[in-house]
Amino acid sequence: MMNPLAVLGDVKAEPFRPFRIHMASGKTYDVRHPEMVRVGKTNLLVFSFVGEQPEVFDEWQSVSLMHMESVSHLESSVTS
């Protein structure tokens, strides 16, 4: 289980570093922009976006913090 504050630390990092969420089921979610995820007390909302506009999302997944195993950083960095 992941702590919401630990995930929030990755979301609010300056500069932001893209990261991958690893679930106990083996599923992964890539977060390439800080606006792709919202952190709650017990879950995350992970958004996937249409094109290059982070204001318009295509779909979202609710991800349980209880079933998260880890977060790892991806290779490329993103500048705001």
Secondary structure, DSSP 4 states (H G I P E B T S, - for coil): ---HHHHHHHHT-SS---EEEEETTS-EEEE-SGGGEEE-SSEEEEEEESTT-TTSEEEEEEEEGGGEEEEEE-SS----
